[in-house]
C-alpha cells in the first residue's frame, strides 16, 4: 500500500516527471484538505489569518518547506490572507510533486 502523500518526498527532477492523468489527480486530491483544482492544471488553496504578521509567519514556514522539498509554489500574501498555487511548469500541469507538497503544506500550522 502506498504511503500518504504527506509522508513522501518530492522527486528531484521535475522535468522527468509526467503530467498526471485526470484519474490520478482525482485520487490524489482526496488526500488533500481545502485545495481546489483549477482548469485541471493547478492546485490552489486560500487561507485567512487574523493579520499580516500571522500570514507572513505562515508564508515563511511554507517557503522553508518548499525549499527543503525542492519544489516551489506560487505564493501570494496580502493582509490576513495567503493564496497558494501549485503546478509543475515543465509539464504545464500537475505531477505527483504538486500533491506531495500540497499534502505537506496541509500539515503546516
N, C-alpha and C positions, 0 to 999 in steps of 0.2 A: 504494500500500500504506500502510495506517495505521501510524503510528509506535508504538513501545512505549508502554504506559500511563505508565511512569515518566518519559517524556520530554514528556508532555503537561502542561498547566497546568489546574488546576481552574477551572471556569466560575464567574463571579462570582455569578450569580443562581440559587441552588439552587431557589428557588420556581418557576422557569420550566422546570426540568428534569423529565423524565418518569421515572417508575419503570421500571426495566429489566425486560423480559420474561425468563423463565427461560432461553431460548436464548442471549440476550446475556450473562446472568450467567455461564452455563457457559463461554462463550468467553472472557470477561474473566478469570474465575477461573484459567484456565490460565496466565495471565501472572504469577500471584502465587505466593509461596512461604510455606507454613505457615499460610495463612489458612483458617478453617473457615466454611462457610456455615451460618447459624443461622436456621431457620424460613423460609428463602428471603428474609429481610428484613434480615439483618445479616451483616457480616463480623466475625470475631473471630480474634485471634491472642494466644497466651500465650507469654511468653518468660521464661527463667530467667537469673538473674545471680548472681555469687558473693556479693554482699552488697547492702545497702541503697544505699550510695553509688553503685555501678555502675548499679543500677536507676534511681536518681534522675537520674543523668547522662544515661541513655538517654531518660527521660521529658522532660527539658528539650530535648534535640535534637528529639524528635518534636513537642513543643509549639511550638518555633520554626518547624519545617517547616509545621505546620498553620496557624500564623499567617500565614506567607508565602503559603500557598495559599488562605487564606480559607475553609477547610473544616476542621471540628474534630471529632476523635474523642472518644469517652468513654475515659478512661484511668484504670486502677485500679493503684495502686502499693502493693506490700507488700514486706516484707523479701525481697530476692532474686528478686522476680517482678514482671512487668508484664503486665497484661491490657488489650488494646486492642479496642474495638468501634467499628465504622463503620456508619453508615446515614444517610440523609437524612431528618430528622424531618419536613420539609414534605411529603414524598410518602409517608411511612410505609413506606419500603423503600429499595432500593438504586438509586443513579444512577451515571452514569459517574464523577462526582467521587469517590465512595467507592472505586472501583477505582483511580483515578489516585492518590489519597492512599495507599492500601494499597501500591501498587507503589513509590511514593516512600519509604514507611516501610521497605520491604524493603531499601532501599539505605542506611539509617541504621545506623551501627555504633558 
